[in-house]
Amino acid sequence: MAAPPLPPLLGALLVMIVLGAPSSAARALFANARVAGTVVRLGVLLPERNVRYPWAWPRVQPALSLAREALQPLLSRQGLRSVRLAFAANEEDDEKGDCQSKVTPYSAISRLRSHVPDVLLGVGCPLESFSYYLLLGSLPLLRAGVYQKSSESIKTVYAGPTGPNLSAFLAQLLGHFNWTSRAAFVFSAERDYWPDSNPDLWSLEEELADTPNFTARLYQYQQPDQTVTFIQANGRVVYIFGFLEMLQEVMHMAQAQNMTTGDYVFLYVDIWGESLRAEGHREAAKPWQSKESQDAGGLREAFQTVLVVTPHEPQTPEYRRFQSQLILRAQRDFGLVVNDSLGTLVAGCFHDVLLMYLKAVSETVQEGGHKENTSRILEKMRGQKFQGVTGMVSLNSNYERETDFDLWAMKDVETGEYQVVGHYMGSEKWINWTGPIHWKKGGPPLDNPPCVFDMDEPSCGKIECVQGSEGLDLTGLSALAIPKPFHPLCHLQW
């Protein structure tokens, strides 16, 4: 049911806020810009009906409007004629509007082509980028939602969290805690999951490839019991990529198998912070609760061994103002109640990358070039570094934004509430530790305990795998004759 319209007084107040003085980011970015009557046409290709996506049009459009309105008073004085926008939806043509198909939506592309855009913003659904370029030519592509590796011929700028940036942070965590021997990675293969938060496990594999003697085991989630068996056989440091319900299922089974006493650590990668958001019966910052119940199978104690990784949400006054304006506009223009926080970060990233692009166009034209000089414009974008509404914005050599991430841990077992304990500075490649991690055994678990995975050491002796059952008499067996279902290496041979 659509949300009620805003009261007239509140709507008027919103217009006064938005049309007031340009943001400090816009003023600083365009202080010396001079553009001679240039019209910039923006083509936007995003999902429209499925508003659970952080990059859905009803969430992003207010951010783009705020950016255009903030820039207009500055650029018009320098001769910019206008910034025009054309939108086309690219989701599946059904009730759900899911981002699942890899078939190019030709009708959406045709609508955009008729507007002759200079730049493409999106692409919200992880479709085949090459197909877009067959139809749109070599337009620059500005992305801030789903990360998808593009070919070198596609001129793509990533302004939001990316797989390689996430991988760099996860690799830093491994090094910091001396988890340099092995780790297990469990990921969801459900098609619904990957469009929401593609962690790009393969870039993580590349990031860890240079670590000597490091073993990474990947497993596609199927059933919680099979997943726990895989974990027991392959790692004590476990990264989990998937829905929150999947994590809760794994932790419930791990608790039943006595794996939550401190010998394991589970790092849950939540790229949009959904597990920390209040929803249904779940309270904010309590991922062990479910939407249906605050008890969630008694998982609070088990989640002491779970750390949560999310992008860093800015805490600056400018971001809070931007967020308030975005929420008001989404309700006013689309009847959409936006009550999440990290979900608005994507919209903020679209806002800032549009600022970057228009600044680069301004400088290019000022120097005698034109808006079709794509390579020159992209190089100028890569050379910029400015304070946007989402924090410091800068691009690396691959035109990917240096993204910050947070590490969350349970601060109090009585309340079960999580807090940020580490802030990863993407541009600096280091972690600022802001709080303690309450390890169950006083310190981080070993990633490769002696005589568990590596049995080549002479001191480990020889393991005899025997089948355990209720009636099996183990009297007289050596300590190394461990019942078959309980030893990791025996699981591998089962």
Summary of the structure (lengths in Angstrom):
residues: 494
radius of gyration: 25.3
end to end distance: 52.9
largest distance: 91.0
contacts: 1594
relative contact order: 0.13
helix: 35%
strand: 18%
